[in-house]
Structure formats: C-alpha cells, structure tokens
C-alpha cells in the first residue's frame, strides 16, 4: 500500500467529519417523507451544513488555499496557491428520497505554472458516508479504496460491458442528445445503469464495478476527484470529442483504453 500523504489525510478527515453529520441527517429524511413540508428544505440545509464543515476543516488545515464549491461558488485564495474543489453532497436527489447512495467529493487543484488559470488535479477523495467507503487518489501514486489498490476493469468487449450514465432532467442537460447517445450505446453493451451520483459512478469505473461512464451537463465539483481516480486506476477520461483536460464536467466519457475507444466511436457517431 502507498503511504497516505498528509494532503489525503486532511481531505479524508474533513470528509469524514462532514459525512458523520450527513449520515445522521440522512437518518431523519425517512421520517420527513410524510410531513406536510416535506424533506426538501431539510436536505438543502444538510447540504449547506456539510459544505460549511468542509470549508472550516480544509481552511484550517491549508490556510490561503482557494475554494470552488457547489453552494458558495468560488472563493479566491492567495495567488499562486492551490484550491479545493468541493461537492458536499453529490446525489442530492437520492438523499432527498431516502436512497443510500450519495457522496462527498473533494479535489485539490494546482494553479498553472504561468499563472493563467488552473492546471492539474493532484489529489482527490470521494467518501460514501453510508457505506463508509473512502476512495482516494494522488497524481502518479495510484487510486485506492482504503488500502486496496484500484484498477479499471480489463473487459474489452462491449457486449460484456456495464456502463453508467446520468439521465438529463428538467432544466439540466440535453435530453435529445442523451437519447441519441443511449440509442447508439444501449444495444451494444451488457447493460446501462443510472445510479444518481456522478462522483460514485467515476469511483466505480476506477474500481472496475462499472466498465464505462458518460454524462454531460455536470459541474467541476461533480467530477474533479472522479476524473483523477479513473486516470490513476489506469483508465481514460475525455470529452465527447476525445479531448483530454484536467477536469471534465460538461462532457465526460470514462473507461479503460480499449472500451473508451469503442464507446467514443459509438458516441461520436450518434452526434454527427
């Protein structure tokens, strides 16, 4: 096992502290399903409380670092220092409906050497509070689930592949585009799953549970840690044109090298 760095320990400690509260809040959601007001307001507050905990913990551990967060947006740090990319609750709809599949995602991103924007993601943690699973990765040090090394699946045939996706919903994403892609990929693969958390979908690709993943209309906080996990597990991540960037959000396609090529051919062909 690779020695866990101080950076990963900081990220995991913050995720576990926020995750403990999320786990307790999740236990209350089921009781709110029958209330007149419903659980939506409660879940929104749980999301914001988790983000505040993450902000406080990470700020204390790395003073001067900036933030990009789902709720609070961008908070500038000291020039030339890294930033945190934080999603306090990826899988909000699952949480809202009492489905135990959601995660906290934290990534650390370095500034570009020329000072113009942001460069590589160097560390990522995805924590599933209900199952107590901590996925983590550091650049050039591999991807891990606790102390077990992760590798993307070795499957090479589309007919054996289980692929994950996110289905666009009202106001989010292009459903017509997604339908064309689904029509091209669906008949060629063993199955398609929609679990409702892009961060965990990417972690599952890194782990080999899923053989591939595609989605569009996401945000950087949804995918920053997951993209690094897949790459450090030996996989490939690109946009729908096959181009690689440090973080993919608006368009994400992830798989092992062989399946990525095959999925990309189907996907690109569907959008011509």
C-alpha positions in Angstrom: 0.0 0.0 0.0 1.2 3.5 -0.8 1.8 5.7 2.3 -1.1 8.1 2.8 0.1 11.6 2.5 -0.7 14.5 4.7 -2.8 16.0 2.0 -5.0 13.0 1.7 -5.3 12.7 5.4 -6.5 16.3 5.6 -9.1 15.6 2.9 -10.3 12.4 4.4 -10.6 13.9 7.9 -12.7 16.7 6.6 -14.9 14.3 4.5 -15.5 12.0 7.5 -16.4 14.9 9.8 -18.9 16.3 7.3 -20.0 12.7 6.4 -20.9 11.9 10.0 -23.4 14.7 10.1 -24.8 13.8 6.7 -25.3 10.2 7.9 -27.3 11.4 10.9 -29.3 13.8 8.7 -30.0 11.0 6.2 -31.5 9.0 9.1 -34.0 11.8 9.6 -35.1 12.1 5.9 -37.3 8.9 6.0 -39.3 10.4 8.8 -39.8 13.6 6.8 -41.3 11.9 3.7 -44.8 12.1 5.1 -44.6 15.6 6.6 -46.6 18.4 5.0 -43.5 20.5 4.3 -41.5 17.5 3.0 -37.8 16.9 3.2 -36.5 19.3 0.5 -35.8 22.2 2.8 -34.2 19.9 5.4 -31.9 18.4 2.7 -30.9 21.8 1.4 -29.8 22.8 5.0 -28.0 19.5 5.4 -26.1 20.2 2.1 -25.1 23.7 3.3 -24.1 22.4 6.8 -21.8 19.8 5.2 -20.2 22.4 2.9 -19.6 24.7 5.8 -17.9 21.9 7.8 -15.7 21.1 4.8 -14.8 24.7 4.3 -13.9 25.1 8.0 -11.8 22.0 8.2 -10.0 22.5 4.9 -9.3 26.2 5.6 -7.9 25.4 9.0 -5.6 22.7 7.5 -4.4 24.7 4.5 -4.7 28.5 5.1 -4.6 30.6 2.0 -6.0 28.0 -0.4 -9.0 29.0 -2.5 -12.2 27.1 -3.0 -14.7 26.2 -5.7 -17.8 24.9 -4.1 -21.3 23.9 -5.2 -23.2 26.2 -2.8 -20.8 29.1 -2.1 -19.2 29.2 -5.5 -15.6 30.4 -6.0 -13.7 31.9 -3.1 -10.3 33.2 -4.1 -7.2 32.2 -2.1 -3.7 33.5 -2.1 -2.3 34.0 -5.6 -0.2 31.0 -6.7 -1.7 28.6 -4.1 -3.8 25.6 -4.9 -7.6 25.5 -4.5 -10.1 23.0 -3.2 -13.0 21.8 -5.4 -15.8 20.6 -3.1 -19.1 18.9 -3.6 -20.6 18.4 -0.1 -23.5 16.2 -1.3 -23.3 14.5 -4.7 -26.5 12.6 -5.2 -28.9 15.1 -3.6 -32.0 13.5 -5.2 -31.1 10.1 -3.8 -30.6 11.7 -0.3 -33.9 13.5 -0.6 -35.8 10.3 -1.4 -34.1 8.2 1.3 -31.9 6.2 -1.2 -28.5 5.5 0.5 -26.3 6.3 -2.5 -24.5 9.7 -2.3 -21.0 11.0 -1.6 -18.8 13.9 -0.6 -16.2 14.8 -3.3 -13.0 16.8 -2.6 -10.2 17.6 -5.1 -7.0 19.6 -4.8 -6.1 21.6 -8.0 -2.8 23.3 -8.7 -2.6 26.7 -10.4 -1.0 26.7 -13.9 2.7 27.5 -13.8 2.2 30.6 -16.0 -0.4 31.9 -13.5 -3.2 31.8 -16.1 -6.0 29.8 -14.7 -6.0 26.3 -13.1 -4.0 23.2 -14.0 -3.7 19.6 -12.8 -5.8 18.0 -10.1 -3.2 16.4 -7.8 -5.4 14.7 -5.2 -9.0 13.6 -4.8 -11.2 11.9 -2.2 -14.7 10.6 -2.7 -16.4 9.5 0.6 -19.6 7.5 0.8 -20.9 8.1 4.3 -23.5 5.3 4.4 -21.1 2.5 3.4 -18.0 4.2 5.0 -16.0 3.8 1.7 -13.2 6.3 1.1 -11.9 6.4 -2.4 -8.7 8.4 -2.9 -6.1 9.1 -5.5 -3.0 11.2 -5.9 -1.2 12.1 -9.1 1.3 9.4 -10.0 0.5 7.4 -6.8 -2.4 5.4 -8.0 -6.1 5.1 -6.9 -7.2 3.4 -3.8 -10.2 2.2 -1.8 -8.9 2.5 1.8 -5.7 0.4 1.5 -6.7 -1.6 -1.6 -5.2 -0.6 -5.0 -7.9 0.1 -7.7 -7.7 -0.8 -11.4 -10.2 -0.2 -14.1 -11.8 -3.3 -15.5 -9.9 -5.4 -18.1 -13.0 -6.1 -20.2 -12.6 -5.4 -23.9 -15.9 -6.4 -25.5 -18.8 -4.0 -25.5 -21.2 -6.9 -25.1 -19.6 -7.6 -21.7 -19.6 -4.0 -20.5 -21.8 -2.5 -17.8 -21.9 1.3 -18.4 -23.2 4.1 -16.2 -24.7 7.3 -17.2 -26.7 10.2 -15.9 -30.1 11.0 -17.5 -30.8 14.7 -18.0 -33.8 16.0 -16.1 -35.8 19.2 -16.2 -33.6 22.2 -16.6 -30.3 20.2 -16.6 -28.6 18.7 -19.7 -29.7 18.0 -23.3 -32.2 15.1 -23.2 -32.3 14.8 -27.0 -28.5 14.5 -27.2 -28.5 11.9 -24.4 -31.2 9.9 -26.2 -29.2 9.7 -29.4 -26.1 8.5 -27.4 -28.2 6.0 -25.5 -29.7 4.7 -28.8 -26.2 4.1 -30.1 -24.6 2.6 -27.0 -27.5 0.8 -25.4 -27.9 -2.1 -27.9 -24.1 -2.8 -27.9 -23.5 -3.2 -24.2 -24.4 -5.7 -21.5 -26.3 -3.0 -19.5 -26.7 0.6 -18.6 -27.1 1.9 -15.1 -28.3 5.3 -13.7 -27.4 5.5 -10.0 -27.6 9.3 -9.5 -24.1 10.2 -8.3 -21.5 11.1 -10.9 -18.7 11.1 -8.3 -19.5 7.5 -7.3 -20.0 6.5 -10.9 -16.5 7.5 -11.7 -15.2 5.9 -8.5 -16.9 2.7 -9.6 -15.2 2.9 -13.0 -11.9 3.2 -11.2 -12.8 0.2 -9.1 -13.9 -1.9 -12.1 -17.5 -2.1 -10.9 -18.6 -0.2 -14.0 -16.7 -0.6 -17.3 -17.5 2.9 -18.6 -19.4 6.1 -17.9 -20.8 9.0 -19.9 -22.7 12.1 -18.9 -23.0 15.8 -19.9 -24.2 18.9 -18.1 -22.2 18.3 -14.9 -20.0 20.7 -12.9 -16.4 20.6 -11.9 -17.2 19.7 -8.3 -19.1 16.6 -9.6 -16.1 15.2 -11.5 -12.8 16.7 -10.3 -11.9 13.9 -7.9 -13.5 11.2 -10.0 -11.5 12.0 -13.1 -8.3 11.7 -11.2 -9.4 8.4 -9.7 -10.1 6.9 -13.1 -6.8 8.0 -14.6 -4.8 6.8 -11.6 -6.6 3.5 -11.9 -5.3 3.1 -15.5 -8.4 4.5 -17.3 -9.0 7.2 -19.8 -11.2 10.3 -19.4 -12.2 12.6 -22.2 -14.9 14.9 -23.5 -17.2 13.6 -26.3 -14.7 14.6 -29.0 -12.0 12.6 -27.3 -10.0 15.5 -26.0 -8.4 15.3 -22.5 -8.4 18.0 -19.9 -7.6 18.1 -16.2 -11.3 18.1 -15.3 -14.2 17.1 -17.5 -17.6 18.4 -16.5 -19.8 19.4 -19.4 -19.0 16.2 -21.2 -17.4 13.1 -19.6 -16.5 9.8 -21.1 -14.5 7.4 -19.0 -13.4 3.7 -19.4 -10.4 1.6 -19.9 -8.3 2.3 -23.0 -10.0 -0.4 -25.3 -13.6 0.3 -24.2 -13.0 4.1 -24.3 -12.1 3.9 -27.9 -15.1 1.8 -28.8 -17.6 3.8 -26.7 -16.2 7.0 -28.2 -16.7 5.7 -31.7 -20.4 5.0 -30.9 -20.9 8.2 -29.0 -19.3 10.4 -31.7 -21.2 8.7 -34.4 -24.5 9.3 -32.7 -23.9 13.1 -32.6 -22.9 13.6 -36.3 
